[in-house]
Amino acid sequence: MQLQSVVIETDNKGVADYLQQKTTSTISWSTKAILDQAVSFSNAFDYVQFSFCPRICNVSAHMMAAST
């Protein structure tokens, strides 16, 4: 797909904080291991932004995900 810049949104504040290298103690060590891999993969892009989006702001996507 040759993407150079990506924005990755999550509705989990702890995950967003961890990916943004902010101090967080709300996620488990096993989740941190997976997120560390995501950060490692992000080095393949010129620009990556990890951001938090409250679930209430993404009602449509939440409804679709819940229906599968």
SVG drawing of the C-alpha trace seen along z (x, -y; Angstrom):
<svg xmlns="http://www.w3.org/2000/svg" viewBox="-25 -12 37 24">
<polyline fill="none" stroke="black" stroke-width="0.4" points="0.0,0.0 3.1,-2.2 1.7,-4.3 4.2,-6.8 2.0,-8.4 -0.6,-6.8 -2.8,-7.8 -3.8,-4.9 -6.8,-5.6 -7.9,-3.6 -10.7,-4.0 -8.5,-2.7 -6.8,-5.6 -4.2,-3.4 -3.1,-2.0 -3.0,-5.5 -0.9,-6.8 1.5,-3.9 1.9,-4.3 2.5,-8.0 5.2,-7.1 3.2,-8.6 3.4,-7.0 0.6,-4.5 0.0,-1.6 -3.4,-0.6 -2.3,2.1 -0.8,5.5 2.7,6.6 1.4,8.9 -0.4,6.0 2.7,3.9 4.7,6.6 2.2,6.5 2.2,2.7 6.0,2.7 5.8,4.8 3.4,2.2 5.8,-0.6 8.6,1.4 6.5,1.9 5.7,-1.8 9.3,-2.5 8.5,-1.4 6.6,-4.6 7.8,-8.2 5.1,-9.5 2.9,-7.7 0.5,-9.2 -1.2,-7.2 -4.3,-8.9 -7.1,-8.4 -10.7,-8.7 -13.4,-8.1 -15.9,-5.4 -18.8,-7.8 -17.2,-9.6 -17.1,-6.4 -20.6,-5.0 -21.0,-3.7 -17.7,-1.7 -18.5,-0.3 -22.0,0.8 -20.5,2.6 -17.8,4.3 -20.3,5.4 -22.5,7.0 -19.9,9.4"/>
</svg>
